[in-house]
Amino acid sequence: STAVENVEATATHLFKNGDQLMVECESAINRLYLVDMTGKVLVNQQCSMTNEATVTLPQSGVFVLFLETTQGYIAHKVINN
């Protein structure tokens, strides 16, 4: 079995521009998931193993952004007004 450690949240930066959420990470991003508060996966996006990704926020609400990176997993709470 493989153990996966959590990456420090300070290793990422989030920038919101309208309904676009831009993510910069110190590690390469493999995949990102945007999940609503009911647990429904709204976005499941393969990334190109770069340190940046952009996701469109679907509507106003509270979401959790999960990043799968080369160093582990990162979760961020995202509020879209």
N, C-alpha and C positions, 0 to 999 in steps of 0.2 A: 504494500500500500504506500501511497505517496502522501506526505504531510504538506499542507499548504499553510504558510504563515500569512497573517494580515500585514499589509503595508501601512506605514504611517500615513494618516490622512493629510498631513502637512506636505506630502510629496505631490499633491495635486492642487490645481487651481481651476476654479470654475468662473466663467464669464458669461453673463446673460445679455443678449442683444435681441430685443423683441421676443419672439418665440423660439429663438435659437439659443442653445446652450453649448458653449465651446469649452472643451476640457483640455487642459495641458497637464501632463504627468511626467514625472522624472523617469518612469519605466515605460517601455513600449506597451501599448494597449492592444490586446488580442481581440477582446469582445466587450461590448457594453450592453447593459440591460437597464431599461427604465420600467419601474414597477409602481403601480398605484397602491393606495392604502388597503385595498381589498386583496392584494397579492396578485392581481392580474398583470402579466407581462405585456406592456404596451409597445416596447421597442426591444428587439433582440438583433443587434447589429454587429456584424463581423467588421473588425477594424484592420487596417493595413500594416499593423505592427509598427506604427509611428508613435510619437509621444503626444499627438494631438488627435482629437476627434470632435465632431459636431453632431448634435442630436436635436431634432425639432420636438419641442414640448407640445403635446397634443391639445391640452386645454388647461384652464386654471385649476389649481389644486395642489396637493402635497404628494410628492413622489419620492422614491428612493432610486438613486442612480448607483448601479453596481458596475465596477470596472474590473475586468479580468486582465491583469497585467503579467508581464514576464516575471515579476517578483512576488505576485500574490493577488489578493482581492482587496478592493477598496469600496466602501459604501459611503454615499453622501445623501443627506436629506436635501431635497430641492422643493422650493415653494414657488409656484408660478401664479402671480396675481392677475 
